Each structure stands twice: as C-alpha cells, then as structure tokens.
Amino acid sequence: MLTLDDFDFDLPDELIAQQPAAERSGSRLLQLVAGALSDHRFGDLPELIDPADLLVFNDTRVIRARLFGRKESGGQVEVLIERIVDARHAVAKIRASKPPAAGSRLLLEEAVPLLVRGRSGAENEFFALELLGAGDLWVLIERHGRLPLPPYITHPAGVDDEARYQTVFARSPGAVAAPTAGLHFDQTLLGRLAERRVEVAWLTLHVGAGTFQPVRVRDLAAHRMHAERFVIPPATVAAIARARARGGRVIAVGTTSLRALEAAAWSGELRAGPAETDIFITPGYDFRIVDRLITNFHLPKSTLLMLVSAFAGHAAIRQAYVHAIERRYRFFSYGDAMLLTRQ
C-alpha cells in the first residue's frame, strides 16, 4: 500500500519557475505514453493529438483574493479569500499573530470592513466573514485585493502576473489559484487547434487554496480534501458523447478539469449542472471519462502528484519526474507541462 513517502522527491530550488516562459506556448512539453517519454515544445500539441479528440478547458478566473489590513485591536492580518459565498459573505484563511475572535471586526486595505462570524472547515482552518455597510464583496475585492500568487513564487504579484497568471479564456470569476495547464495556451495555438478541427468544450471549477495544502498524514485514506465548486454545461456532456461516437479521446486540460469530469460521473453517468466535489484521486482509482491529461509538474507529497500517479501509473510518473529534473524542466505553476495518457 502506498503511503505519503511514496510521493516525495528532491527538487532543486532553481527549477521552481518564478516567471512564466516568454511566450505561453513556448514552454516545454514532456509526453508520457505507455511508459515512453519524449520531449517537445508546447506549441507541438496540435500534432500530438488527433482531430477526433476533444479538449476540455476550465474557464475559471482568478479573483484578487489576497488582502491586508488590521484588527480592531490594531494587529495586522493577511486574508486569503477561499470562496465568495454571495455579495456579502465569504470564507477565508486569516494569518495573524493571534486569530481574530468571532464577533470582532477587520478593516482590509482601508476599504473593506468585515465582521468575523466564526470558524469553519474540518480543522477550523477557515473564517466566515460578513461585509459591513454598503457594497458588494465581488466588486470590493476586485478593486482593492491583490492577485494571490502561489506560496512558492517569491515575488509579489506585479503587472505581468496580472496577465500571465490568468488563462486567455478566463471568464468565470471565483478561483483563488489558476488552472495552470491552461496558462500554456495562447490565441495562436487555439487557432491552430481550430484549423485542425479539434473540438473544444468548457467547464468551470473554481480552484481553492486547498490545491496547495500539503498532505500531513502517512495513511492517504485519512486525508480530507477541501470542497470546490464546479459546473458542467450540457454542451460539454454532448461534446464528450460526440467524441466517443467518432472514436476520439477526451483530453482534460488540467487536473481541475479532470476532477470536475470524474466527480460529475461519480454515479457512473456524466451529469451536467452545478455541484461540489471533495474527490481525492489516488492510485487504484477507476477513471470513467478522461483518456489523456495536460498538466504541469506538481509539488512533492501533494494530492495532485497522487492524482497524476493514479492516471499514468506511479512508477511511470516517478520516471518522468526524474527525466524532467535531469533535463532541467521548469516546475509548478509558471513551469513546463506534461501530456499524459491514461495507463
């Protein structure tokens, strides 16, 4: 039985990408098929897939979810919005020297007054917040918040990050982390896929901060995922049926697209509509929908590394990561990508 230690590896710090490639589709692409590895550029993707295949993208948009401010007592706080529930309520993580108590007030960015309603989450890791006074949380956060770059990117978000940490097709606000496999696509590459008559479909999964949450238990069965919201449009269900009918494969662009599709098919049949999922995919999982996966390289001991190991095979992924480190691929959100085929 696999444990947490089976998903650890040593990564030189200099391979953690701090900036994106000069061009989105100029990143590198490592293909893994039946244990065989081959090195490509991401711009080669149209030639690596069949026109009968279907690409499924996540169109979520990253919100400006990081805000700084102070408590009534004057203590400093850093707030990372996990989810905007509605125009007046949100769930967030709060970093402070002393956690704020229920009933206390926060003032963020000198513009966003909030009431702390209480704690939530399996380990009380979240705070329920309510907007005080007039306004709309969606508007206020976009106006006064800051882009929440991942914790392993060491520079504060700048103007370039505002563009490059969003996909070119981002349109449904709600994520606090980017669906990073989609960052490699630019309009030119999408145009080349269209010229080859590769069909595309869309879904929305709002990525939460839990995507960076480490697994802290050796027994993987004891780990609990944070729930994330997603929507599968009826048009996407129909597109998958068409791809199957013509002998094509379903290619998920990113682990978020894969998780949404597999969660929506948990009952055995792919269902359209809104839902939430805390699905935790580990080796031994029986995939129902996705045949191929485009994904970035993932953190040691992370749930996403476990997911890709379930998809392509634990030994094959370990071999691929050794190859990637030897060939100096760039890792994590601003790094290079892989094209995996289901084992």
N, C-alpha and C positions, 0 to 999 in steps of 0.2 A: 504494500500500500504506500502510495506517495505521500510525503509529508512536506512541510514548508521548506525544509532544507533542499529538497529536490528542485526547487525553483530559484536557487541562488546562483549568482555568477559574479565574477570580478570584472568591473568595467573601469578602464582608465578615465579619470575626470575629463581629460581633454577630448574625449569622444562624445561628451554630453553637449549637444548643439546649443549654443547660446544665441545664435542668429539663424534665420532661415537661409536657404540657398538663394543665390542672386535672382534666379527665376524659379517660380513654383515648380514647373515640370522639369527643371534642371537637376533635381535631386536624383540620387541613385535608387535603383530598384533591384532587390535580391529576390529571384524567383526560386521557389521550392516546389518541385513536383515529384512525387514518389521517391523522396529521399535525395533527388538530384538537385544540385544548386547551380544557378547561372546568374551572372552579373549583367545588369542592364542600366540604362538611364530611364527615369520615369516616363520620359517622352516616348519610349518604345512601347508603352502599354497598348495602343491600338493594334499593334502587330502581335501581341502576346495573347489576345483574346479573340474569340470567334464572333463574327457578326450576328450569330444566332443567340449569343449570350445577352444577359440583362444585367446592367449595373444599377445597384440600389444605393442612393445617396441619402445622407442625413442633412436636412436643410436648417437645423437649429442655428441660432445666432447667439454668440456670447454677449451677455449683458455686462455693464460696468459695475461688477458686483463687489469690488473692494472699496471700503470707505473707512476713513479715520476720523476720530473725534474724541469726545470725553464723556465721562460720567458726571452726574450731579455733584459728586464729591470732588471733581476735578481730575480724577485719574484718567489716564489715556487709554483708549480702546482702539482695536482694529477689528472691523466687522467684515466677514465674508458671507454675502448672501448666498444661501444654498437654494432657496426657492422663493419666488414671489407668489404668494397664495392668491392674493387679489390686490386691488388698488390700495388697500390699507394694511395688509398683513403680509409678513414674510417670516421665513425660518432662516436662521443664520448661525454661523460659528462666530464666537467672540473671543478675541485674545486680549487679556488684561492682566494686570498684576494680581487682581482679585476679581473673580467673576461677579458680574452685576446681579443683584438680588431681584426677585420678582417684585414688581411694583415700582422699581427705580426707572429713571429716565436717562436717555442718551441724547447727545446732540452731535450729529455726524456732519463733517465738512462745513460746520457753521450754518447749515441749511436744512438738515433733515432731523426733526425731533421725533424720537421713538420712545415708546413705553415697553419695558420688558415684562412680558406676560407670564413667563415661566420657562421651564426646560422641557425638552422632548428628545426622542431618539432612544435607541436601545441602551446606550450608556450615558444618557442625558447630555450628549455632546452638542446639541442644538439649543438655541434660544428662540422662543416665539416672540415676535416683535410686532407692535402696532404703531402705525403712523399717528402722531398727534397733530391736531389742527387740520387746515385745509390742504388739499393737494392729492397727488396720485403717485404712489411709490414707483411705478414704472417710469414716469416722467422724471421724478426727482433723482432716481438712481442713475438714469442715463445722463442727466445733466451734471450731477455732482460726483458720481462714482468714478472709479478707476478700473481699467482692464485688469482682470485677475490672472496674470501670468502664472504658470506652474511654479512650485517651490524650488525646483532645481534650476530655473533660469534666474541668474543672479542680478540682472539689471532691472531697474524699474521700467514699467511699460512706457514706451515713447510713441512718437507719431508713426514710425514704421510698424510697430507692433499693432497699432490700431487697425492697420490694413491687413498685415500678414498673419495675425492670429485670428482671422475670420476666413472662412471659405468664400470663394467668389459667388457662391449661390446661397449664402446665409440669408434667411428671410423670416424665420420664426423665432423671436427673442425668447430666451429662457434658460440658456445654458450658462454655467459658470466655468466651463472648460471647453476648448474647441474639439470637435470631432477631427482629430489631426490627420487622419488618412486623406480627408478631403482637401487639406491645405495644398496638396501637390497638383491639384487640377487648376488650370487657367482656361481662359476662354478659347485660346487657340487649340488646346488639347481637346476640350469639349467639342469644338468644331470638327476636329479630325475624327473623333468618335462618331459624330453625326454623319460625316461623309461616308464612313464605313457602314452606316445604317445600324450601329449598335444602339439598341433601345435602352433608355434610362427610366428609372422610376424613383419616387421620393417617399421618404417618411420623415418623421420628426421625433427625436429623442433628446430631451434636454439633459445634457451631461451635468452631473453633480460633482461637488468637490470630493465625493467618495471615490472617484476614479483614481485619486492619488493616495487613498487611505491604505496604509500597509496592513498586511495580514499579520496578526500578532499571536496566533495560535498554531502550534505544530500540527495539530489534527485539523485538517481543512474542513471537515464536516462541522466543526464548531464555529466557523466564521459566518458572520451575517452581513449581507450586502445592504447598502443604503438603497432605498427605492427611488426609481427615476420614472418620470412621466414620458409616455410616448403616444404617437398617433400613427396608425397605418391607414392610409386612404384606400377606399375601394378600388381606385385606379391602379394602385400598386399590386393589390391582390390579383386583379385582372391581368396585369403585365406579367406577373410570375406564372400564371396559368398559360399565357401565350408562349412564354419562353419554354416551359415544359413541353407544350404541344409541338413546338418546332425542333425539339431536341437540344435546346440551349441550356446553359448553366446560369444559375443565379449567383452573381458576384456581389458580395456585400462590400461597400466602401467604408471600411472602419469597423471596429468591434462594436461601436454603438449601433450601427445598422444591423449587424448580426444579432446582437442581444435583443433588439426590438423584434426582429423577424422570428427568432426562435421562441421568444416569450409569447408572441401572438399566435404561435402554432402549438402552444403547450398542450392543448386538448387533442392534438392530432390533426386539426384542420386550421389553416391560416385564416384568422379573423380580422376584418377591418374594424377601425374605430379607436377611440382613446382608451388607454389603460395605464397601469403602473406595473413595474417589474422590479423584483429584487433577485432575479435569476442569477445563480452562481454556477458558471460552467467550468468544470474540471475534467481531467482525463476520465474517459468512460462515458461521457455524455453522448447521447444519440441525436445527432443533428438531423433536423427534419426539412429544412428549407435551403440553407446556404451551401453551395458547392465550392466556391472559391472566395478568398478574402484578401482585400488590400488593407494593410495595416502598417503602422510604424513599429519600431522596436520599443519594448516595454521594460519597466523597472524590475529589478530583481525582487523576488518574493511577492510580486503583485498579482492581483486577480486577473489582470489582462494577460500576463505571461502564462498563467494557468489556462486561460481560455484558448490562446493560440496553440498551446501544447495539446489541449484536447482536440483541436481542429486538425492539426497537421501531424501530430504524433510527438510525444515527449522527447524521444531520442532525436528525432529529425530536427526539432526546434533547437535543442542543445547544440547539435552540429551546426545549424545555421547561424547561431549566435557566436560560436567560436570562429566561424568563417568571417562573419561580419566584423568582429573585433580585429582579426588578423588583417583584413582588407581595409581597415580604418573607415568603416561606415560610420555615419553620424547618428546618434541615438536620441530617442524621446521626441517631444512634440515638434521641435524645429528640425528634426533629423530626417534620415532617409526612410525608405519604405520596403515592404516585402509584398510579394504576391504569392499566396499560399493556396494549394489545392487540398481539399479535404482528404484525409487518409482513408 
